[in-house]
Amino acid sequence: MITEALGVTLMSVLSNDFKQSEPTQYLWLILGLRSSLFLIDLGIELISRSLSLLANSGHLFLDLVTLSLTLLAVWIVQHQTNLDYQKISAWVSLFNGVSLSAISFLMINHSIEHLRVSEPILGFPLLIGASFNLVINSVTLYFLYKDDLDDLNLKGIFLHGMADVLSAISVMLSALAVYFFQWFWVDAIAGLLVALIIFGSALVLIRSGCQVLQTKAV
């Protein structure tokens, strides 16, 4: 996931190897794209009552927080202040990991409830939201990799972004099932899948943050 990759990126930013202007410009571009996607998902979720879009909105919000913190870290590094950057990044990773875990548990609970009692979902708005997710996530990957950048951090974001595209595909499939066949339970399955992917990212972030803090404590 983008959040997991940005946690790794933040670690590298704070060790002074991410000062180049080009990667920073890509992060600003991703921030703009994903901010737009968050607002679209949130608005369409309120209309369609889709669990998969709700899960994606929660994940996107934390992506935006992590992107903003990463860009703040770049600014701090460029101004060369005397702070313990790695320790800050570790706490940021822990915060994101715990927040993602909470969101994933809530979404898993809601998904199970909706599997037990299926509720009607508006298929057409969900289909529009799924289309935006797939397009914007694909465009994000294109801008990250179109110049075949050698920056390992951006490559990491690209690879984890593939998971976002897969999540978008699952939302798209659920939207098609709801729109054409009124299989409302498929949306709950898609929401559960997205929640499990989010939880996997949360575990990686928590582990990374704990490892750095343990190293600093020695």
C-alpha positions, 0 to 999 in steps of 0.5 A, a space after each residue: 500500500 502507498 501508506 506502507 511505502 511512504 513509511 519506508 520513504 519517510 525513514 529514508 527521507 530522514 537519513 538525507 537521501 531524498 533531497 532531490 527536487 524531482 521525487 518531491 515533485 512526484 510526491 506533491 503530484 500524488 498528494 493532489 491526485 489522492 486528495 481528489 480521490 478521497 473527496 470523490 470516494 467519500 462523497 460517493 460512499 455517502 450516496 451509495 452506502 458502499 462498504 468497499 468505498 468507505 474502507 478505501 476512504 479511510 485508507 486514503 485519508 491516512 495516505 494523505 496524512 503520511 504524504 503530508 508528513 513525508 513532505 514536511 520531513 523533506 522540508 525539514 531535511 532541506 533546512 538541516 535542523 538538528 532533530 532526531 529524524 529517524 526517531 520522529 519517523 518511527 513514531 509517525 510509522 507507529 501512529 499510522 500503523 495503529 490508526 490503520 489497524 483501528 480502521 481495518 478492525 472497524 471495516 472487518 466488523 462492518 463487513 461481517 455485519 453486512 454479510 449477515 444482513 445484506 443492505 441495498 446499495 446504489 450500483 451506478 454511483 458505486 460503479 463511478 467511484 470504482 472507475 475513479 479509483 482505478 483510473 487515479 491509482 493507475 495514473 499515480 503509478 504512471 507518473 511514478 514510473 514513466 521516467 524509469 526513475 532509479 530512486 529506490 523510494 519511488 520504486 517502493 511506492 510504485 510496487 506498493 501502489 500495485 496493491 492499491 490498483 488491485 484493491 481498486 479492481 476488487 471494488 470495480 468487480 463488486 460495483 459491476 456485481 451490484 449494478 448488473 446482478 444486485 449482488 449486494 453481498 459482494 460489496 461486503 466481500 470487497 470491503 473485507 478484502 480491502 480491510 485485510 490489505 490495510 491490516 497487512 500494511 499496518 503490521 509492517 508499519 508497526 514493525 518498522 517503527 518498533 525496530 527503529 525505536 529499539 535501535 535508538 534505545 540501545 
